[in-house]
Each structure stands twice: as structure tokens, then as C-alpha cells.
Amino acid sequence: MDAFFQLCRDSFRRLYGVQDECEPVSETLLPDLVLQTARHHRVLGLLYAGRPAGGTLDQGRSDRWQRIVFGQAYHSERCAHEAVRLLAQFPARTGGVTLIKGPALAVQAWPESGLRHYDDLDFRCDRKDFPRVLEGLLAAGYEPEIEEFRRRENLWHFGWGLTFHHPEGFMVELNHRFFPPHFPWPAHLRLGDPSLFQEVQLTERTVRAPSPALHLLLSCLHSVWHGWERLGWMVDIGGLLVRHPAALEEADALAGKDRFARRALHTGCQVADTLWGPDLVPFPLSKACEPAVALALNLLTLRSPGLSAGKRMICHRQLLGSGERFHYMSRRLLIPGDGDFQRIHLPGRLRALYWLLRPLRALVARGRARHLPVRRPGGREAPRTGPR
């Protein structure tokens, strides 16, 4: 663990009041490097609020840090008010719109909700409620990112979700699924189950949000989905473990017999315990997840802004069994996606044809690729006559 991660660990344990096992960190990092890395990992608020007096953040850069962190806190507060305003647009006309992550997770997992950095508001609703939720979003001044009606309807139907933008800079993500349709998620955990959710206080009213246990499971799977890209997501997991000691046992029960969900949960909690612990995890976790933990810690040290889809898929497959991998790859290959919807504009009554057109289009594309010119040494090209 390098000096930056040690600095984050020190700040976490000081901020969450678990610094009994925390040794003082010898700060050798340049303030500009700390700022750049913290902004990538979205832990500016953590470092600023948990900083020791006279440390790196107080050496000639405190004004700059304060402006950035206070600006972030102001944006988070505006987003929380916007979430409340939006939810007031449609609860009476729908079966229940749920706010996931964002300000709801900040309230549950962070000592001060303004310290958590997020860019958008994530809502989930029942598939059939989409017309009424869309009506509410439009009435609130939002415009869909995708204007073409059929493409938008197909994206919603197949579970890819939609993005909406507001002139004042707010962004909303809306879906009837917790994750994209090919990504494994326990089928028994549904939006219609009231036991999975609770009322969370945001500004002047409460909103429907996942329970701490469900948010813990979601956070671990979300980190896997994105290839362990952000250290801030590990703060979410560690914060839930500290502030809700029973959440891990409850999340383990929620995962049920879904092996991928349980492996992702155990991996995420072990990573958080390695970063912020010891003793954040109340009981031993599966040792089978140790390779995934090592990969996650390695990926968190990368300075690049994100992973390719192929590298993220490695993180997914590492936690899948052989049969699960086949199911995952089959869904990835066969479920219609935005590329299909942009090329072929089918109306709702013919939407089922995408299940036939998707593999057909893949076969045609593969056939064309086999006959593309192959560049040989010296710059000459020859037609591809077969697989190489």
C-alpha cells in the first residue's frame, strides 16, 4: 500500500472513529499529486475532513482544497434537494420510485453526506410505470438524452436504462433493473419487495431507498461492474460496515444461493477491510475470493481514468463459475443492445424480432471480418480467406 493509500486509511479511521489501530502516516506526497489522485478516486471529502492538522493538505494548498471540497458539498446538497423535488412529481401515480446510491447512500455510509462525490441521480421504478415517471421528469424540466422514440423505448424494454438532463446541470439515470441485463444479479431481489427498502431522510422529507444491507450488496457488485475503478466506492463499503454492523450478515442472507453475488459481496468487504481495517468485517469471509481481492487492490492503484470493457469483463468472469460464465457470455452475446436499435428501428409490436436479428447480425459481421484485407509485411494486402 503506497503513501496515498496510507493517507486515505488514516483519514478514514480518524473520520469514522476507529483509529485505535491506526499508526501515524509519514506524509511524503506532494500536495498537487494528492489532489490529482484524490479527485480521480473521489476521496477529496474523506481526506479533507479526516486530515491531521499540519499535514499534507495544510501545507500551502488548504485554500484550494477548501474551495473544491466546499463546491462538491454544495453540489451534493443541490442534488439531494433535486432528488426530493423529483420524487414529489410522481409518487402518487406510480408503484414507488426508488433512489439508489447517490445522496441516499451518502446518508447511510458517510459521517457527513456532503463529503461523498457523485455525478448523477439514480432512480429505479417498475417497468410498467415508465410512462408516468417519464411524464414527471418532463414536467420537472428534464429532456431525454436520446430523442428517437423507438430507440428509447427499446432501451427501456430490454433493461439498458435511460439518461435525462436538466438545463441546470443535473443528470438522472432511470431503469427498471439494478444492473444492465447481462450482468448477474440475484433474481429474487426485486423492486417490488418492500422488505428490501427503507425511508431515508433527505433534506425536508424522506425518500424510498435500499436498506443498508441491500446498499452494501449493490455497492460491492457496482465496484465489480466497473472494475474497481474508484477508491471512493470502497469508502461506501467500509462506511456501511462501520455504521451498520449487521449489514454484512443481512447482505449475505440477501445474496441467498446466488454464488456470484456472494463472491462479489465477500470480495468487496475484504478489499474494504484491507484498506481501512482491521476488524471491519465481523466474521471470516470466503478464502476463494482472495485472487479477486488481489486483483481489485492492484486495479485500485492504477492512475488511468477507467478500464476498457474487456478488462472489466475479466473482473466479472473471475467471480463466476464455469456454468455461470457460459450463461454470462450467452446473455452478453444474445441480448439486443443499442447497436441493434440504432441500425434497425423496430416498433414495439415487432420488438421480439431483435432476439433473431441480434445473432444474425453477429454472424454477418463475423463473415465480413473473415474477408477483410490482411496487411502483410512490406505493406501489401491480401484478402482474408479463412480464420487465422
N, C-alpha and C positions, 0 to 999 in steps of 0.2 A: 504494500500500500504506500503510495508516494505521499509527499508532503501535503498536497492539496487534499487528498482523501483523509489524511490525519486531521487536517484543519476542519474539514466538514464533520468528522466524527466528534471532535472536541466541541464544536458548536452544537451539534445535535444533542449530545449528552448534557451539556450545560443548559440548553433551552428546554429540554424535556425533564430536567431534574433527576437524571440518572448518572451523574458524573462521579459517583463513588469509585468506580473502576477506571476513571479517565485520568491518564497521565498528561501533564502539560506538554503541549506541542512546541517544538523548537521551530519557529517560523522563519523559513529561508526563501520564501517565494516573493517574487516581485509583485507589487500591488496590481499592475496592469495585467499580468498573467493570471492572477487570481480572479480579477474582474472578467476577463475574457472567458476563462474556463467555467466560472460560476454562471455566466449568462447562458452558455451553451447547455449546461446541466440544470438550469433553472433552480439554483440554490442560493440566489442572491439574498433573499429574505432570511434564509436559515443562517447564513454566515454573518449578515449584518446584525440580526437580533441576538445571536449567540456568541458574538465576538468578544474576546477578552480585551479589557482596557489597555491601550498602548500597543496592541498587536498590529498585524499587517494592515488591517483596514483603517487604522487610525494614523498611519504614517504618511501624511500628505495627500491622501485621497479620500478622506472622510466626506467632504462636501459632495464630491462626485458620486460616491456610493449612496449618500443620503438622498440625492436628487433621484437617482434611478430607483432605489427601493421605495421611496415615498410615491413616485409616479406609478410604480407597479401596484402598490397598495391602493392607490386611488382608482386605478383601472379595475382591480378586483372588486372594490366596493361598488363601482358603477355596474359591473357585470352582475353582482348579486341583486342589486335593485332592478336591473333589466330582467333577470330571471323571474323575480316576483311579479313584475309588470306583465310579462308574457303569460305566466301561468294564470293570471287573472282573466286572460282573454278567452280561455276555453274550458275550464274545469267542469262547468255546468253542462256542457254539450258533449262531453266525452266520457269514456270509462275510466279516465285517470291518466294524466300525463306525468311522467317521472323524470326528475332531474338527476342525472348521474355525473359523478366526478365533479370537476369544477368547484363552484362555491360550496356545494353540499359536502364534498369530500374534504374541503379545506376546514369546514366547521368540525367535522368528526376527527380529523387526523392531525391538525396543526394547533399549537397553543394560541395562535392569533391567525384568523383566516386570511387577513391581508398579506401574509407572508408567502402564501402559495401562488405560484405563477401559472396562469392558464390563458389560452388564447380565445376559446370559444365556449359556448354553452351547449351541452349535450342533453338532448331530450329523447325519451322513448315513449311510444304510445302504441296502442293496439293497431294492427294493420287496417282494420275497417274504419278507424277513426281519422284516417289521414285527411279526407276532405274537410272535416270540421277543424282539425288542427291547422291545415293549410289556410283556411278562411281566417282563423285567428292570427296567424303570422302575417298575412297580407294586411289585415286590419291594423296591425301594430307597426306597419311601415316596412316590412321585410319583403325582399324580392328573391325569388329562387335563382341560384347560380346558373342553372340550366333552364333556358327559356322554352325549348322544344317540348311540347306537351307529351308526345308519345314516349320519347326517351326518358322523361322524368317519371312517367307512370310505370314504365318497365323497371327502372332502377328501384323504385319503391317496392314494386311487387316482388322482385327477386331478392330483396333484403340488402341492397347496397347502400341505402340511405341517401339523403339529400342535404345540400348545404344552402343556407339562406343568408343574405347580407342585409344590413341596415345602413342607411346613409351616415349614421353617427359612428360607424366602425365596428359594430357588434356583428358577430357571426354565430349562427346556430346550426348545429348538426342534428338531424332528425332521422330516426329509424324505428322499425318495429322489432329489430333484433339487437342483441347486445354487441355482437361482432359480425363482420362480413360472413356471408352464408357458407363459405367453405371452411372457416376456422372453427375448430372443435369448441363446443360449449355444451354443458350438461343440458340435455333436452328437457329435464324435469323442472328446471329453473325458468319460470315463465313470468312475464309481466303481470299476468292475471292473478298471481298468488299473493294475497295481501300480507302473508307472514314474512315475506322477504323484504318488506319495506317499512319505513317509519317516517314520522313527521320530523323534519329538521327546521330549526328556527333560522330564517334568513331575513335580515333587516326587520321589517314590521310584521311579518307573517310567517307561518310555517309552510313548508313545501314537502311534497312526497319524494323521498329519496331512498336508495338502498340502505339497508341496515349496515352497521359496521362490519359484520361478518360477510355479507354479500359484497360490500365495497372492497374488503380485503381480497376476496376471491377475484373480483373484477380487476383490481389493481395488479395482481400477480399475472393474470392472463394478459392484461393490457401490456405489461412490460415484455412478456414473451412475444406478443404480436409485433411489437415494434423493435424487437432485437435488443432489448436492454439499453436503449439509446440515452436515457436521461437519469441522472442521479436523483433528481427531484422526485421521481416516481418511487425510489427506494425510501425517501423520507415519508411518502404517503404510507408505505407498508410498515415501516418502523414506527411511525406515529400511531397507526391503528393498533399495533401490537402493544405499545406502551399505554395508550389511553383507554383501550378496551381489552383488558387481559383475557376475556373469554372469547374474543372474536376468532382466534385461530381454531379453537376446538369446534366452534359453531360453523366456521367456514369449511372445516374438514368434513363435518357432517353434511353440509350442503353439497359438497362435491360428490357425495354418495359413492356409487360404483364407477363413476367416470374417472378412469385412470389418468387421462391426460390432465384433467382439471386438478386432480390431487397432486400430481407431479409438479405442475406449474405452481400451485399454492406452496408446496414444500420448498421448491427451488427459490421462489421469491422471498419467502420468510428466512431461509438460510442465508441468502445474499444480504438481506437487511440486517440479520444478526451478525454476520461477518463484518459489515461496515460500521454498524452502530453499537454492537453488543460489547460484552457478552450478556447472556441471560435475558434477551428479549423474547426468546421462544420458550414457552413453559414446559414443553415435553419434546423428547427426541423425534427428529424427523427422518424421513427415508434416506438411507445412505445411497440408494440407487440414483439419487439426484445429484450426487457430488460432481460428476462430469459437467452437468448443466450449470451448476453453481460456478465451477471454474471458468467455463465459457462466458458466463454473464459478467463475472468480475473482470475478465480480460476485455470484453467489449466495452465495459464502462470506462476503461482507461483510454479508449480511442479519442482522439481530438477531432476527428472528422465529423461533419454535421449530418449523421444519418447513415444507414446501411442500405445497400441495394436490396431489391425484393428477393433475389436469390440467397443472399446471406441471412436475411430474416427467416427464410424458409428453413435454413439449417437449424436455427433455434427452435422452430416448431417441430421439425422431424426428430430432433434429439429427444424430445419428451414423448414421442409416440411409439407404441409397439408396432410390430410388423404388419398386423392386420389393420391397425389404426392408420398406418402410413398409406396403405393402399386406399382406404376409404378417403383419407385426406386428399391424396393426389387425384383420385377419381372425381371428387367434388370440385377440385380446383380446375380440372380439365373440362368438365361437363356442364357446370353451372353457367348459364348465359351471363355475360357481363357487358359493360358499357361499350366495348369494342363491337359487339354484336348489334347493340341497339343503335349505334351511330351508322353502321353500314346498312342495316335492314330495318326499316321503320314499320314494325307490325302493330296493328291496333290491338286493343285488349282482347277481343274475341278470338284472335289468331295467335295470342301470345304463347300458347303451348308449343307452337312450331319451332320456337327457339331451341327447345330441347333436341330437335332433329337437326336444325341448321347449325348449331354450335359444333358438333363433331364433324359434320360435313365440311364446314369452312376450315376446320383444323386440318382435315385430310387434304383439301385443295391447297392450302398454304404449304403443307409439308411437301406435296408433289411439286409445287413450283420451286421450292427451295432446293430440291434434288437436281433441278435442271438449270440452276443459276450458273453463270460462268465462274470458273475457278481460276484464280490468278496463280500462274506458275512462276518459279524463279526466273528473273530476266524480264518480267513484265508481260509475258504472253498469257493469253486466256484460252481456256478450253471449256467446252460445255460439260456440265456435271452429268454423268451418265448413270450414276448409281450412288448408293450410300458409301461414304468413306470412313 
